[in-house]
Amino acid sequence: MRLVAIAAAVAFAATTTRAQTPLATTITTLLADPAVSHAHWGIQVTTLDGTPIYSLDEAKLFHPASTVKLFTTAAAMQMLGPKRTFDTKVVGKLNAFGTITGDLTLAGGGDPSFGTDDIPYVLHKPASKNPLHDLTELADALVAKGVRHIKGNIVGGDYRFAYEPYPIGWNVDDTPYAYAAPVSALSIADNSLRLTIAPPADLKSAKLSDFTKLEQNGIPYYTLDSHLGITDFKYPTNVDLTRTPGSHTVRIFGQMQVNAPPDVEHLAIDDPAEYAAQLFRKLLVDRGITVEGKATTLHELPTYGNVRANAEPGDCDVMTVNGSGCPVSCMVYWPDGDVLATHTSQPLTAEITYTLKTSANLHAEILLRHLGMLDGCTPSYSQYGISLTRAYLLHIGLDPTDFVFYDGSGLSTKDLVTPRATAKLLAYAATQPWFSQWRAALPIGGVDGTLSDRFKEPPLKGHVFAKTGTLGESRALAGYLDAASGQTLIFAIYVDNHTPGSSADRVVMDKIVAAIAAAD
């Protein structure tokens, strides 16, 4: 089933809107503030049907940061469908005596939330008492089936997606941290580990082993190499991490004040499928199952043989609504044996709510690769997902020169988008049957997600539904707001090259949103 051409329904006027209305005058005054006037600003404000109200450099390209997730999740709602789920399967050959005669494979199905309690999204939800509950469920299912002995290895099956852990344009300085965790079809607990650094009460006991705790779920994975100094109150706390990709040594450096609050860092797991296999093996052994082999992993290495680098206008043959993705029968690799246990994720709407509310980069990247699965029966390349998303956006009427994406999350420094392209996507989404679910998934001003601490006072509290974005010296905010006029308005605000370390641009951005809401 192909999408029906509906671009005309959200067509924009060709002219920009810079007349000196009261709103335009207010925005001009706000942007004249010396703290923000040297930055590059782009703004588009429209009615819900796309009629322009105010524009400023709306056709210029900006770094979108995490507002890219608007594009990725809208494409996922359209093409994967709100009810889509993802399965993680355990596969092996089980004989009548309770023995797995070969390897036992934990086959990743691209469940972004496998091994976590992130879904359903709840603001300030306490951490799970058992972060490995999904793996535990699968291990218990094997015990219930009578598995007692495994002759082969425990294999972490990461072959549903081609192994491209880091998209183009991600900064290597980000890779030690969980927000830049490597992408895998077999993810576990957001592909992150928690590191807590609590300084000692005095300088004499300033040894790493005394005040550093790395939670590794019973399986040693990283070693710590500390060059962190403990200082008196003359010097501020400044803790940094570094890790070479492929290395299992985390270097900690900087300084920490005596009696400072604990510093909590979330480390990215270098190879999530490998770590999942190690954890699964331990859980099985803990349940009395004998495992002769070791924990290992199987990645599908990329070949780039037939990957389309881009989509052209009208290239929409692959755009299937509610597609089921690539069936198991035509995967490049599938392990021998029967499916012995299955864990099924919650539906896509719940996944997208978490992704948008918390701006979860890993989750958005996995959704992008699921979109890539619609393009044929090969392991999903990130470029397939990017191409599919681009085809979708062209189909709904976006100008092909208005956006360039290299990932699905916005962490890539190469992503570019115009304010008018963002506003047009938001107008199109408002015409779709999944719109109410998608809008509710956006952070709500003063209520939840990444806007819980912004727009905390009436009349904006509870009336701004928007995606935030921050990357280096770029910031973004785009979504919907309930205006004083009774209308629902669309806005997209981007700023590039603001002063490093400054939040003045965010303050002005929020004042612009307030001015839009108050305008007649």
C-alpha positions as CSV (number, residue, x, y, z in Angstrom):
1,M,0.0,0.0,0.0
2,R,1.5,3.3,-1.0
3,L,1.0,6.7,0.7
4,V,-1.6,8.9,-0.9
5,A,-0.2,12.1,-2.2
6,I,-1.2,14.8,0.2
7,A,1.5,17.4,-0.1
8,A,-1.0,20.0,-1.3
9,A,-2.8,19.8,2.0
10,V,0.0,21.4,3.8
11,A,1.4,23.7,1.1
12,F,3.1,26.8,2.3
13,A,2.9,30.3,0.8
14,A,6.0,31.1,-1.3
15,T,6.6,34.5,0.3
16,T,8.1,35.1,3.7
17,T,6.4,37.1,6.5
18,R,8.5,39.9,7.9
19,A,5.9,42.7,8.1
20,Q,6.3,44.7,11.3
21,T,3.4,43.2,13.2
22,P,3.4,43.4,17.0
23,L,4.9,39.9,17.1
24,A,7.6,40.8,14.6
25,T,8.5,43.9,16.6
26,T,8.7,41.9,19.8
27,I,11.0,39.3,18.2
28,T,13.2,42.0,16.7
29,T,13.6,43.6,20.1
30,L,14.5,40.3,21.7
31,L,17.1,39.4,19.1
32,A,18.7,42.8,19.5
33,D,19.9,41.9,22.9
34,P,23.8,42.0,22.8
35,A,23.9,38.6,24.5
36,V,22.3,36.9,21.5
37,S,22.5,39.4,18.6
38,H,25.7,38.0,17.1
39,A,24.2,34.5,16.8
40,H,22.4,33.1,13.7
41,W,18.7,32.8,14.2
42,G,16.0,31.2,12.1
43,I,12.3,31.1,12.9
44,Q,9.1,29.9,11.3
45,V,5.6,30.4,12.9
46,T,2.5,29.1,11.1
47,T,-1.1,28.1,11.8
48,L,-1.8,24.4,12.2
49,D,-2.6,24.2,8.5
50,G,0.7,25.7,7.5
51,T,-0.3,29.3,6.8
52,P,2.8,31.5,7.7
53,I,2.5,34.0,10.5
54,Y,6.1,35.0,11.0
55,S,9.4,34.1,9.3
56,L,13.1,34.9,9.9
57,D,15.7,33.2,7.7
58,E,13.3,30.3,7.5
59,A,14.9,29.0,4.3
60,K,18.5,29.0,5.7
61,L,20.1,25.8,7.0
62,F,20.7,25.3,10.7
63,H,22.1,22.5,12.9
64,P,18.9,20.8,14.1
65,A,20.4,18.8,17.0
66,S,17.8,16.6,18.5
67,T,14.8,18.0,16.5
68,V,15.9,15.5,14.0
69,K,14.0,13.0,16.2
70,L,10.8,14.8,15.0
71,F,11.5,13.6,11.4
72,T,12.6,10.1,12.5
73,T,9.7,9.4,14.7
74,A,7.1,10.8,12.3
75,A,8.5,8.5,9.6
76,A,8.3,5.6,12.0
77,M,4.7,6.3,13.0
78,Q,3.8,6.5,9.3
79,M,5.7,3.5,7.9
80,L,6.1,1.1,10.8
81,G,2.8,1.8,12.4
82,P,1.9,2.7,16.0
83,K,1.3,-0.9,17.0
84,R,4.7,-2.2,15.8
85,T,6.6,-4.3,18.3
86,F,10.1,-5.8,18.3
87,D,11.1,-9.4,19.4
88,T,14.3,-10.6,21.0
89,K,14.5,-14.4,20.5
90,V,16.5,-17.3,22.0
91,V,17.3,-19.9,19.3
92,G,19.0,-23.3,19.6
93,K,18.7,-27.0,19.0
94,L,17.2,-28.7,22.1
95,N,17.1,-32.5,22.3
96,A,14.9,-34.7,24.5
97,F,17.5,-34.8,27.3
98,G,17.5,-31.0,27.9
99,T,20.7,-30.4,26.0
100,I,21.4,-27.6,23.5
101,T,23.5,-29.5,21.0
102,G,25.2,-26.5,19.5
103,D,25.3,-22.7,20.2
104,L,22.5,-20.9,21.9
105,T,21.8,-17.6,20.2
106,L,20.3,-14.5,21.8
107,A,19.0,-13.0,18.5
108,G,18.5,-9.2,18.7
109,G,15.4,-7.9,17.0
110,G,16.2,-4.2,17.5
111,D,14.3,-3.6,20.7
112,P,15.6,-0.2,21.9
113,S,14.4,-0.8,25.4
114,F,15.5,-4.4,26.0
115,G,16.8,-4.8,29.5
116,T,15.5,-1.5,30.8
117,D,12.4,-0.1,32.7
118,D,12.3,3.0,30.5
119,I,9.0,2.1,29.0
120,P,6.3,3.2,29.7
121,Y,7.7,6.7,30.2
122,V,7.1,8.1,33.7
123,L,8.7,11.4,34.9
124,H,11.4,10.7,37.6
125,K,10.7,7.0,37.5
126,P,12.9,5.2,40.0
127,A,15.6,2.9,38.7
128,S,14.6,-0.8,38.3
129,K,15.6,-3.1,41.2
130,N,16.6,-5.6,38.5
131,P,18.0,-3.9,35.4
132,L,18.3,-7.3,33.7
133,H,14.7,-8.3,34.1
134,D,14.2,-9.0,30.3
135,L,17.2,-11.3,30.2
136,T,16.1,-12.9,33.4
137,E,12.7,-13.6,31.8
138,L,14.3,-15.4,28.9
139,A,16.7,-17.4,31.2
140,D,13.7,-18.5,33.3
141,A,11.8,-19.6,30.1
142,L,14.7,-21.9,29.2
143,V,14.7,-23.4,32.6
144,A,10.9,-24.0,32.2
145,K,11.6,-25.7,28.9
146,G,13.9,-28.2,30.6
147,V,17.2,-26.8,29.3
148,R,20.0,-28.3,31.5
149,H,23.1,-28.3,29.4
150,I,24.5,-26.2,26.5
151,K,27.4,-27.7,24.5
152,G,28.2,-24.6,22.5
153,N,28.6,-20.9,23.0
154,I,26.2,-18.2,24.1
155,V,26.1,-16.0,21.0
156,G,24.9,-12.4,21.0
157,G,23.2,-12.1,17.6
158,D,23.7,-8.6,16.2
159,Y,23.0,-9.3,12.6
160,R,19.6,-7.8,12.0
161,F,21.3,-4.4,11.4
162,A,24.6,-4.0,9.7
163,Y,27.3,-3.3,12.3
164,E,27.6,0.5,12.1
165,P,27.9,1.5,15.8
166,Y,28.6,5.2,15.2
167,P,26.8,7.3,12.5
168,I,28.7,9.7,10.3
169,G,29.4,13.0,12.0
170,W,29.4,11.8,15.6
171,N,32.2,13.3,17.7
172,V,34.7,10.9,19.0
173,D,34.8,12.8,22.3
174,D,31.2,11.8,22.9
175,T,31.6,8.0,22.4
176,P,32.6,7.2,26.1
177,Y,29.2,8.5,27.2
178,A,25.8,6.8,27.2
179,Y,24.2,9.5,25.0
180,A,26.5,8.4,22.2
181,A,26.2,4.6,22.9
182,P,26.9,2.4,19.9
183,V,23.9,1.2,17.9
184,S,23.2,-2.5,17.9
185,A,20.3,-4.8,17.1
186,L,21.0,-6.4,20.4
187,S,21.0,-3.6,22.9
188,I,20.9,-4.1,26.7
189,A,19.9,-1.5,29.4
190,D,20.3,1.5,27.1
191,N,23.8,0.2,26.3
192,S,25.2,1.9,29.4
193,L,26.8,1.4,32.8
194,R,26.6,3.7,35.8
195,L,29.7,5.1,37.3
196,T,29.5,6.9,40.6
197,I,32.4,9.0,41.9
198,A,32.0,10.2,45.5
199,P,35.0,12.0,47.0
200,P,36.4,11.0,50.4
201,A,36.0,13.1,53.5
202,D,39.6,14.2,53.4
203,L,42.6,14.3,51.1
204,K,44.4,11.5,52.9
205,S,42.0,8.8,51.6
206,A,41.9,10.0,48.1
207,K,42.3,6.7,46.3
208,L,40.2,5.6,43.4
209,S,39.2,2.3,45.0
210,D,37.8,4.2,48.0
211,F,35.3,6.4,46.3
212,T,34.5,5.0,42.8
213,K,31.8,2.5,42.1
214,L,31.2,1.1,38.6
215,E,28.0,-0.9,38.4
216,Q,28.6,-3.7,35.9
217,N,25.7,-6.1,36.8
218,G,27.9,-8.9,38.0
219,I,30.1,-9.1,34.9
220,P,33.4,-7.1,34.9
221,Y,33.5,-5.2,31.6
222,Y,35.5,-2.0,32.1
223,T,38.6,-1.3,34.2
224,L,39.2,2.2,35.5
225,D,42.4,4.2,35.1
226,S,42.1,7.2,37.4
227,H,44.1,10.4,37.1
228,L,41.5,12.3,39.1
229,G,42.8,14.7,41.7
230,I,41.1,15.5,45.0
231,T,41.4,19.2,45.9
232,D,40.3,21.6,48.5
233,F,37.6,24.2,48.0
234,K,39.8,26.6,46.0
235,Y,39.3,24.6,42.8
236,P,35.9,23.6,41.2
237,T,35.0,20.0,40.5
238,N,35.6,19.0,36.9
239,V,35.4,15.3,36.0
240,D,36.1,14.0,32.5
241,L,36.2,10.6,30.9
242,T,37.9,9.2,27.8
243,R,38.0,5.8,26.2
244,T,39.4,4.6,22.9
245,P,36.8,2.8,20.8
246,G,37.4,-0.9,21.2
247,S,39.2,-0.5,24.5
248,H,37.8,-1.6,27.8
249,T,39.8,0.9,29.9
250,V,38.1,4.1,31.0
251,R,40.4,6.9,31.9
252,I,39.1,9.3,34.5
253,F,40.8,12.7,34.8
254,G,40.2,16.2,36.2
255,Q,39.7,17.2,39.8
256,M,37.1,16.9,42.5
257,Q,36.5,18.8,45.7
258,V,36.6,17.1,49.0
259,N,33.0,16.6,50.2
260,A,31.6,17.5,46.8
261,P,28.3,15.8,45.8
262,P,28.8,12.4,44.1
263,D,29.4,12.7,40.4
264,V,27.4,10.2,38.3
265,E,28.5,9.3,34.8
266,H,26.8,7.0,32.4
267,L,29.3,5.0,30.3
268,A,28.5,3.6,26.9
269,I,29.0,-0.1,26.5
270,D,31.6,-0.7,23.8
271,D,29.9,-3.8,22.3
272,P,26.4,-4.2,23.6
273,A,25.8,-7.6,21.9
274,E,28.9,-9.0,23.5
275,Y,27.9,-7.7,26.9
276,A,24.4,-9.1,26.6
277,A,25.8,-12.5,25.8
278,Q,28.1,-12.4,28.8
279,L,25.2,-11.4,31.1
280,F,22.9,-14.1,29.6
281,R,25.6,-16.8,30.1
282,K,25.9,-15.8,33.8
283,L,22.2,-15.9,34.3
284,L,22.0,-19.4,32.8
285,V,24.8,-20.7,34.9
286,D,23.3,-19.1,38.0
287,R,20.2,-21.2,37.3
288,G,22.1,-24.4,37.2
289,I,22.5,-24.7,33.5
290,T,25.9,-26.1,32.4
291,V,27.4,-24.0,29.6
292,E,30.5,-25.5,28.0
293,G,31.2,-22.7,25.6
294,K,32.0,-19.0,26.1
295,A,30.0,-15.8,25.5
296,T,30.7,-14.5,22.0
297,T,29.0,-12.3,19.4
298,L,28.1,-12.3,15.8
299,H,28.0,-9.0,13.9
300,E,26.8,-8.5,10.3
301,L,29.6,-6.4,8.9
302,P,28.6,-3.8,6.4
303,T,29.4,-4.2,2.7
304,Y,27.7,-1.2,1.1
305,G,27.2,-3.1,-2.1
306,N,23.7,-1.9,-3.0
307,V,23.0,0.9,-0.6
308,R,21.2,3.9,-2.2
309,A,23.1,7.0,-1.2
310,N,20.1,9.2,-1.5
311,A,16.5,9.5,-2.6
312,E,15.2,11.6,-5.4
313,P,11.8,13.4,-5.6
314,G,9.1,10.8,-6.4
315,D,11.3,7.9,-5.3
316,C,8.5,6.4,-3.1
317,D,8.2,2.8,-4.2
318,V,9.5,1.6,-0.9
319,M,7.1,3.6,1.2
320,T,4.8,1.0,2.8
321,V,2.3,1.9,5.5
322,N,2.4,-0.4,8.6
323,G,5.1,-2.6,6.9
324,S,6.2,-5.6,8.9
325,G,9.9,-5.2,8.0
326,C,12.1,-7.9,6.7
327,P,10.8,-11.4,7.5
328,V,13.0,-13.9,9.2
329,S,13.0,-16.2,6.1
330,C,15.0,-13.7,4.0
331,M,17.5,-12.5,6.6
332,V,21.2,-12.9,5.5
333,Y,21.8,-15.1,8.6
334,W,19.5,-16.9,11.0
335,P,20.8,-19.4,13.5
336,D,20.0,-23.1,13.3
337,G,17.4,-24.4,15.7
338,D,14.1,-23.6,17.1
339,V,12.8,-20.4,18.9
340,L,12.9,-21.4,22.5
341,A,11.9,-18.1,24.1
342,T,10.7,-14.7,23.0
343,H,10.6,-11.3,24.6
344,T,8.2,-8.8,22.8
345,S,8.6,-5.1,23.3
346,Q,5.9,-2.7,24.1
347,P,4.3,-1.0,21.0
348,L,5.9,1.7,18.9
349,T,3.8,4.5,20.5
350,A,5.3,3.7,23.9
351,E,8.8,3.6,22.4
352,I,8.4,6.9,20.6
353,T,7.1,8.5,23.8
354,Y,10.3,7.6,25.6
355,T,12.4,8.7,22.7
356,L,10.9,12.1,22.4
357,K,10.3,12.9,26.0
358,T,13.9,12.0,27.0
359,S,15.6,12.7,23.7
360,A,17.1,9.2,23.6
361,N,19.7,9.1,20.8
362,L,20.1,5.3,20.8
363,H,16.4,4.7,20.5
364,A,16.1,7.1,17.6
365,E,19.0,5.5,15.8
366,I,17.5,2.0,16.2
367,L,14.1,3.3,14.8
368,L,16.0,4.6,11.8
369,R,17.4,1.2,11.1
370,H,14.0,-0.4,11.4
371,L,12.9,2.0,8.7
372,G,15.8,0.8,6.6
373,M,14.4,-2.8,6.9
374,L,11.5,-1.7,4.7
375,D,13.9,-1.3,1.8
376,G,14.5,-5.0,1.3
377,C,15.7,-8.2,2.9
378,T,19.2,-7.4,3.8
379,P,20.6,-6.2,7.2
380,S,19.5,-2.7,7.8
381,Y,22.1,-0.1,7.0
382,S,21.8,3.4,8.5
383,Q,21.9,4.8,5.0
384,Y,18.8,2.8,4.1
385,G,16.9,4.4,6.9
386,I,18.2,7.8,6.0
387,S,17.2,7.2,2.4
388,L,13.7,6.0,3.4
389,T,13.2,9.0,5.7
390,R,14.3,11.3,2.9
391,A,11.9,9.7,0.4
392,Y,9.1,10.1,3.0
393,L,9.8,13.8,3.5
394,L,10.0,14.5,-0.2
395,H,6.7,12.7,-0.6
396,I,4.9,14.9,1.9
397,G,6.2,18.0,0.1
398,L,9.4,19.1,1.7
399,D,11.9,20.9,-0.5
400,P,14.8,18.6,-1.3
401,T,17.3,21.4,-0.5
402,D,15.8,22.0,2.9
403,F,17.3,19.1,4.9
404,V,20.3,16.9,5.0
405,F,20.4,14.1,7.6
406,Y,23.3,11.7,8.5
407,D,21.6,10.0,11.4
408,G,18.3,9.6,13.1
409,S,19.0,11.4,16.4
410,G,20.6,14.7,15.6
411,L,23.9,14.0,17.3
412,S,25.7,14.2,13.9
413,T,27.4,17.5,13.3
414,K,26.6,17.2,9.6
415,D,22.8,17.3,10.0
416,L,21.2,20.5,8.5
417,V,17.6,21.6,8.3
418,T,15.6,24.8,7.6
419,P,12.9,26.1,10.0
420,R,10.3,26.0,7.2
421,A,11.0,22.3,6.6
422,T,10.4,21.6,10.3
423,A,7.2,23.6,10.3
424,K,6.0,21.8,7.2
425,L,6.6,18.4,8.8
426,L,4.7,19.5,11.9
427,A,1.8,20.7,9.7
428,Y,1.7,17.4,7.8
429,A,1.8,15.4,11.0
430,A,-1.3,17.3,12.2
431,T,-3.3,15.7,9.3
432,Q,-2.5,12.1,10.2
433,P,-4.5,9.6,12.2
434,W,-1.5,9.0,14.6
435,F,-1.1,12.8,15.3
436,S,-2.7,12.8,18.8
437,Q,-0.4,10.0,20.0
438,W,2.7,11.6,18.5
439,R,1.9,15.1,19.9
440,A,1.3,13.6,23.3
441,A,4.7,12.0,23.1
442,L,6.5,15.4,22.8
443,P,7.9,17.0,25.9
444,I,5.2,19.2,27.6
445,G,6.3,22.6,28.9
446,G,6.5,22.7,32.7
447,V,5.3,19.1,32.9
448,D,7.6,16.4,31.7
449,G,10.5,15.3,29.5
450,T,13.2,17.8,28.5
451,L,10.7,20.7,29.0
452,S,9.9,19.8,32.6
453,D,12.0,22.8,33.8
454,R,10.9,25.3,31.1
455,F,7.6,27.1,30.7
456,K,6.8,26.3,34.3
457,E,4.3,29.2,34.8
458,P,0.8,29.8,33.3
459,P,-0.3,30.5,30.6
460,L,2.5,28.3,28.9
461,K,2.6,25.5,31.5
462,G,1.0,22.5,29.9
463,H,0.4,24.3,26.6
464,V,3.8,23.9,24.8
465,F,4.4,20.5,23.1
466,A,7.9,20.7,21.5
467,K,11.1,18.9,20.9
468,T,14.3,20.4,22.3
469,G,17.7,20.3,20.7
470,T,21.2,21.1,21.9
471,L,24.5,20.4,20.2
472,G,27.6,22.4,20.8
473,E,26.8,26.1,20.1
474,S,23.5,25.2,18.4
475,R,20.1,25.1,20.0
476,A,16.6,24.3,18.7
477,L,13.0,24.1,19.8
478,A,10.1,23.1,17.5
479,G,6.6,22.0,18.1
480,Y,3.1,23.2,18.9
481,L,1.6,25.7,21.3
482,D,-1.8,26.6,22.5
483,A,-2.0,30.4,21.8
484,A,-4.1,33.0,23.7
485,S,-6.2,33.4,20.6
486,G,-7.5,29.8,21.0
487,Q,-5.5,28.6,18.0
488,T,-2.9,25.8,18.0
489,L,0.2,27.3,16.4
490,I,3.3,25.7,14.9
491,F,6.8,27.1,15.6
492,A,10.4,26.2,14.8
493,I,13.2,28.2,16.3
494,Y,16.9,27.5,15.6
495,V,20.0,29.3,16.7
496,D,23.6,28.6,15.6
497,N,26.9,29.9,16.8
498,H,25.7,31.3,20.2
499,T,28.3,32.1,22.8
500,P,29.9,28.9,24.2
501,G,28.7,28.1,27.7
502,S,25.9,30.7,27.6
503,S,22.2,30.0,28.2
504,A,21.1,33.5,27.1
505,D,19.9,32.1,23.7
506,R,17.7,29.7,25.5
507,V,16.2,32.4,27.7
508,V,15.4,34.5,24.6
509,M,14.1,31.5,22.8
510,D,11.6,30.9,25.6
511,K,10.6,34.6,25.5
512,I,9.9,34.2,21.7
513,V,7.6,31.3,22.4
514,A,5.8,33.4,25.0
515,A,5.4,36.2,22.5
516,I,4.1,33.8,19.8
517,A,1.5,32.4,22.3
518,A,0.4,35.9,23.3
519,A,0.1,37.3,19.7
520,D,-3.4,38.0,18.3
